[in-house]
């Protein structure tokens, strides 16, 4: 804890020293942005008595970003992300930021650096409706992920990113309590300290290192991430690590992108069971002008029993109809062991879903 406090003090001192005069060279301005996604899905998700058609329109957000620049060049501000539908987590990310020659510091509710910095497979469409490395579209049961989203996604934390040097960037994040976030059911109170014996896990620390660089006609992205979680009521501390890569090649008038990731969660405690999980994803995407076309594959072993695996595949693409207006169309297949399905119709279950969606960004 002493090392963490000393490190935090050093970062805060760097901000204050770089701030200099208080008068702003550029006054604080407010930018409003966001997106709305809606889709129609039809098919069979393998769940007993499920309807075979659905209209989804819940994936939307409005972002408020306030930003100013001090006389010495320090950039400072805040960002608040508001969900476009009623949810227990009505405010998604919300944090202050300070950015300059020292790098970037964030204070508030945001994803861990292990989540933010990992390269994963490219989605076949720009809207991500056909992406599989996400919890957004389950279609019949559990989803698979290589991202570090198990415990401290959007927990209150301190985050630091170094400046990018020769393509390399290092990130570190620390959450005093991974259960304290901006969710209505969060454990803890703004008016007091949280407890160290009220949940499975307490403190969470993440480290990420990535490399992004364009080498001749090839765009290279490499990443390695690690997280550690302190046990409170869980039998043991938990950890996560992930590796990711992405390569982009100019082919004809378009760009071919291939990428993927691998991750493990060790000693994850959930639903009274201690387990080690493994997951990987791979994907390919070709984009040219307004068009994109690609495919994704993901696999995960939840590690709780011998009957605890799933895999998924998707294929499709997208088209830019107008500035800020995107169209997505494709097919998604999931194959799950019985323990990972919502209510399987007959033992193990598979899902076959066709998706047609559109999205507006502003």
LINGIUR-V753505 format. One record per residue. N is the residue number from 0. RES is the residue in one letter. OMEGA is omega in radians with two decimals (none if undefined). D_FIRST is the distance of its C-alpha to the first C-alpha in Angstrom with 1 decimal. Layout:
N & RES & OMEGA & D_FIRST
N & RES & OMEGA & D_FIRST
This chain:
0 & X & -3.13 & 0.0
1 & X & 3.13 & 3.8
2 & X & 3.13 & 5.4
3 & X & 3.14 & 5.1
4 & X & 3.12 & 6.2
5 & X & 3.11 & 8.6
6 & X & 3.12 & 9.8
7 & X & 3.11 & 10.5
8 & X & 3.13 & 12.3
9 & X & 3.12 & 14.3
10 & X & 3.14 & 15.4
11 & X & 3.12 & 16.5
12 & X & 3.12 & 18.3
13 & X & 3.12 & 20.1
14 & X & -3.09 & 21.4
15 & X & 3.14 & 22.6
16 & X & -3.11 & 24.3
17 & X & -3.09 & 26.0
18 & X & 3.11 & 27.1
19 & X & -3.12 & 29.6
20 & X & -3.07 & 32.4
21 & X & -3.11 & 31.8
22 & X & -3.08 & 35.2
23 & X & 3.05 & 34.9
24 & X & 3.05 & 37.1
25 & X & -3.12 & 37.3
26 & X & -3.13 & 36.9
27 & X & 3.10 & 34.7
28 & X & -3.10 & 36.7
29 & X & 3.07 & 36.3
30 & X & 3.09 & 37.1
31 & X & 3.12 & 37.8
32 & X & 3.11 & 37.9
33 & X & -3.13 & 37.6
34 & X & 3.03 & 39.6
35 & X & 3.11 & 41.6
36 & X & 3.06 & 42.4
37 & X & -3.11 & 45.1
38 & X & 2.96 & 46.8
39 & X & -3.14 & 49.6
40 & X & 3.07 & 49.0
41 & X & -3.11 & 51.6
42 & X & -3.10 & 52.0
43 & X & 3.13 & 50.9
44 & X & 3.05 & 47.3
45 & X & -3.08 & 48.4
46 & X & -3.13 & 47.6
47 & X & 3.07 & 50.2
48 & X & 3.13 & 52.1
49 & X & 3.01 & 50.1
50 & X & -3.07 & 51.9
51 & X & 3.11 & 52.6
52 & X & -3.13 & 51.9
53 & X & 3.00 & 49.0
54 & X & -3.10 & 48.3
55 & X & 3.11 & 44.7
56 & X & -3.02 & 43.6
57 & X & -3.03 & 40.1
58 & X & 3.14 & 38.1
59 & X & -3.14 & 38.2
60 & X & 2.99 & 35.8
61 & X & -3.07 & 36.2
62 & X & 3.08 & 33.7
63 & X & -3.12 & 33.4
64 & X & 3.07 & 32.0
65 & X & -3.07 & 32.0
66 & X & 3.06 & 31.7
67 & X & 3.13 & 32.6
68 & X & 3.12 & 32.7
69 & X & -3.11 & 32.3
70 & X & -3.10 & 34.7
71 & X & 3.10 & 32.5
72 & X & 3.09 & 32.1
73 & X & 3.05 & 28.7
74 & X & -3.10 & 28.9
75 & X & 3.13 & 27.2
76 & X & -3.13 & 27.7
77 & X & 3.12 & 26.9
78 & X & 3.10 & 27.9
79 & X & -3.13 & 28.8
80 & X & -3.09 & 30.4
81 & X & 3.09 & 32.8
82 & X & -3.11 & 34.1
83 & X & 3.08 & 37.9
84 & X & -3.12 & 38.4
85 & X & -3.10 & 37.4
86 & X & 3.08 & 34.3
87 & X & 3.11 & 31.4
88 & X & -3.01 & 29.2
89 & X & 3.01 & 31.6
90 & X & -3.11 & 29.1
91 & X & 3.04 & 27.7
92 & X & 3.08 & 25.3
93 & X & -3.05 & 24.7
94 & X & 2.96 & 22.5
95 & X & 3.07 & 22.7
96 & X & 3.09 & 22.9
97 & X & -3.03 & 23.3
98 & X & 3.13 & 25.1
99 & X & 3.14 & 26.6
100 & X & 3.13 & 26.9
101 & X & -3.06 & 23.1
102 & X & -3.12 & 23.0
103 & X & 3.09 & 21.9
104 & X & 3.04 & 19.1
105 & X & 3.12 & 19.2
106 & X & 3.13 & 17.6
107 & X & -3.07 & 18.8
108 & X & 3.10 & 20.3
109 & X & 3.14 & 21.1
110 & X & 3.08 & 21.2
111 & X & 3.12 & 18.5
112 & X & 3.08 & 19.3
113 & X & 3.09 & 20.4
114 & X & -3.04 & 22.9
115 & X & -2.92 & 24.0
116 & X & -3.09 & 24.5
117 & X & 2.99 & 26.4
118 & X & 3.09 & 30.2
119 & X & -3.12 & 32.3
120 & X & 3.10 & 36.1
121 & X & 3.08 & 38.1
122 & X & 3.11 & 39.5
123 & X & -3.10 & 43.4
124 & X & -3.12 & 43.6
125 & X & -3.11 & 41.9
126 & X & -3.13 & 41.0
127 & X & 3.14 & 39.1
128 & X & 3.13 & 41.3
129 & X & 3.08 & 42.1
130 & X & -3.10 & 38.6
131 & X & -3.10 & 37.4
132 & X & -3.03 & 33.7
133 & X & 3.05 & 32.9
134 & X & -2.97 & 33.0
135 & X & -3.07 & 35.4
136 & X & -3.02 & 38.7
137 & X & -3.13 & 38.6
138 & X & 2.92 & 42.4
139 & X & -3.13 & 42.7
140 & X & -3.10 & 39.4
141 & X & 3.05 & 36.0
142 & X & 3.12 & 35.0
143 & X & 3.13 & 33.5
144 & X & 2.93 & 30.5
145 & X & -3.11 & 28.7
146 & X & 3.13 & 26.2
147 & X & -3.09 & 22.7
148 & X & -3.03 & 23.6
149 & X & -2.96 & 22.9
150 & X & -2.92 & 19.9
151 & X & 3.06 & 18.2
152 & X & -3.13 & 21.3
153 & X & 3.01 & 21.2
154 & X & 3.11 & 18.1
155 & X & -3.04 & 16.5
156 & X & 2.96 & 14.2
157 & X & -3.11 & 13.6
158 & X & 3.08 & 15.8
159 & X & 3.02 & 16.9
160 & X & 3.05 & 20.1
161 & X & 2.96 & 21.5
162 & X & 3.08 & 25.2
163 & X & -3.10 & 27.5
164 & X & -3.14 & 29.0
165 & X & 3.11 & 32.0
166 & X & -3.09 & 31.2
167 & X & 3.04 & 27.6
168 & X & 3.11 & 24.6
169 & X & 3.10 & 20.9
170 & X & 3.10 & 18.6
171 & X & 3.07 & 14.9
172 & X & -3.12 & 13.7
173 & X & 3.07 & 10.7
174 & X & 3.11 & 11.7
175 & X & 3.14 & 9.7
176 & X & -3.05 & 12.9
177 & X & 3.11 & 15.5
178 & X & -3.14 & 18.3
179 & X & -3.12 & 18.0
180 & X & -3.09 & 20.4
181 & X & 3.09 & 23.6
182 & X & -3.12 & 25.7
183 & X & -3.13 & 27.9
184 & X & -3.11 & 26.8
185 & X & 3.08 & 23.0
186 & X & 3.13 & 21.1
187 & X & -3.11 & 19.7
188 & X & 3.09 & 21.1
189 & X & -3.04 & 20.9
190 & X & -3.05 & 21.5
191 & X & 3.02 & 18.6
192 & X & 3.01 & 15.2
193 & X & -3.12 & 15.5
194 & X & 3.13 & 15.7
195 & X & 3.13 & 13.8
196 & X & -3.04 & 17.3
197 & X & -3.13 & 19.5
198 & X & -3.11 & 19.6
199 & X & -3.07 & 19.6
200 & X & -3.11 & 16.3
201 & X & -3.10 & 13.0
202 & X & 3.06 & 10.2
203 & X & 3.12 & 11.9
204 & X & -3.13 & 11.4
205 & X & 3.08 & 14.7
206 & X & 3.10 & 16.4
207 & X & 3.07 & 20.0
208 & X & 3.08 & 22.7
209 & X & -3.13 & 26.2
210 & X & 3.10 & 29.5
211 & X & -3.08 & 32.2
212 & X & 3.03 & 35.4
213 & X & -3.12 & 39.1
214 & X & -3.06 & 41.1
215 & X & -3.11 & 44.7
216 & X & -3.09 & 45.7
217 & X & 3.05 & 42.7
218 & X & -3.03 & 39.4
219 & X & 3.02 & 36.5
220 & X & 3.13 & 33.2
221 & X & -3.09 & 30.7
222 & X & 3.03 & 27.2
223 & X & -3.07 & 24.5
224 & X & 3.14 & 21.5
225 & X & 3.06 & 18.7
226 & X & 3.07 & 16.3
227 & X & -3.12 & 14.1
228 & X & -3.13 & 13.9
229 & X & 3.12 & 12.3
230 & X & 2.95 & 15.3
231 & X & 3.10 & 16.0
232 & X & 3.10 & 19.8
233 & X & -3.11 & 20.5
234 & X & -3.07 & 21.6
235 & X & 3.03 & 19.1
236 & X & 3.11 & 16.3
237 & X & 3.09 & 18.1
238 & X & -3.14 & 18.3
239 & X & 2.93 & 20.6
240 & X & -3.11 & 22.2
241 & X & 3.06 & 25.1
242 & X & -3.13 & 27.7
243 & X & 3.13 & 30.2
244 & X & 3.10 & 33.1
245 & X & 3.12 & 35.8
246 & X & 3.12 & 39.0
247 & X & -3.11 & 41.5
248 & X & 3.02 & 45.1
249 & X & 3.14 & 47.8
250 & X & -3.09 & 50.8
251 & X & 3.11 & 53.9
252 & X & -3.11 & 53.1
253 & X & -3.13 & 49.9
254 & X & 3.07 & 46.5
255 & X & -3.14 & 45.7
256 & X & 3.05 & 42.0
257 & X & -3.12 & 40.8
258 & X & 3.12 & 37.2
259 & X & -3.11 & 35.1
260 & X & 3.06 & 31.8
261 & X & -3.11 & 30.6
262 & X & 3.05 & 27.4
263 & X & 2.96 & 26.2
264 & X & -3.09 & 23.9
265 & X & 3.14 & 23.1
266 & X & 3.06 & 22.8
267 & X & -3.12 & 23.1
268 & X & 3.14 & 23.8
269 & X & 3.13 & 26.3
270 & X & 3.09 & 29.4
271 & X & -3.09 & 28.8
272 & X & 3.08 & 29.0
273 & X & -3.03 & 26.6
274 & X & 3.00 & 27.8
275 & X & -3.10 & 27.4
276 & X & 3.08 & 28.8
277 & X & 3.12 & 30.4
278 & X & 3.01 & 31.8
279 & X & 3.06 & 33.6
280 & X & 3.08 & 35.6
281 & X & 3.14 & 38.3
282 & X & 3.09 & 40.4
283 & X & -3.11 & 43.0
284 & X & 3.04 & 44.2
285 & X & -3.13 & 47.1
286 & X & 3.11 & 47.3
287 & X & -3.11 & 50.3
288 & X & -3.13 & 51.1
289 & X & -3.02 & 50.7
290 & X & 2.95 & 50.5
291 & X & -3.12 & 47.8
292 & X & -3.11 & 48.3
293 & X & -3.14 & 46.0
294 & X & 3.12 & 44.8
295 & X & 2.99 & 41.5
296 & X & 3.10 & 40.7
297 & X & 3.12 & 37.6
298 & X & 3.06 & 37.0
299 & X & 2.99 & 34.4
300 & X & -3.11 & 34.2
301 & X & 2.96 & 32.2
302 & X & -3.09 & 32.1
303 & X & 3.12 & 33.0
304 & X & 3.09 & 36.6
305 & X & -3.09 & 39.3
306 & X & -2.92 & 40.5
307 & X & -3.10 & 37.5
308 & X & 3.04 & 38.1
309 & X & 3.00 & 39.1
310 & X & 3.14 & 40.2
311 & X & 3.11 & 41.4
312 & X & 3.09 & 43.5
313 & X & 3.09 & 44.6
314 & X & -3.13 & 47.2
315 & X & -3.11 & 48.4
316 & X & -3.10 & 47.9
317 & X & -3.13 & 48.0
318 & X & 3.08 & 50.2
319 & X & -3.10 & 49.6
320 & X & -3.12 & 52.3
321 & X & 3.12 & 51.6
322 & X & -3.14 & 48.9
323 & X & -3.10 & 45.9
324 & X & -3.06 & 47.8
325 & X & 3.06 & 47.1
326 & X & 3.10 & 48.9
327 & X & 3.08 & 47.5
328 & X & 3.13 & 49.5
329 & X & -3.06 & 48.9
330 & X & 3.12 & 48.6
331 & X & 3.06 & 45.7
332 & X & 3.03 & 45.9
333 & X & 3.04 & 43.5
334 & X & -3.02 & 44.1
335 & X & 2.90 & 42.0
336 & X & -2.99 & 42.2
337 & X & -3.07 & 43.1
338 & X & -3.09 & 39.7
339 & X & 3.14 & 38.4
340 & X & 3.13 & 41.2
341 & X & 3.01 & 41.5
342 & X & -3.04 & 44.9
343 & X & 3.12 & 46.6
344 & X & -3.12 & 50.4
345 & X & 3.13 & 51.1
346 & X & 3.11 & 48.3
347 & X & -3.03 & 46.4
348 & X & 3.04 & 46.6
349 & X & 3.13 & 47.0
350 & X & 3.07 & 46.9
351 & X & -2.99 & 49.1
352 & X & 3.04 & 48.5
353 & X & -3.02 & 50.1
354 & X & 2.99 & 48.4
355 & X & -3.05 & 49.9
356 & X & 3.09 & 47.6
357 & X & -3.13 & 47.3
358 & X & 3.11 & 44.6
359 & X & 3.06 & 44.6
360 & X & -3.11 & 42.0
361 & X & none & 42.2
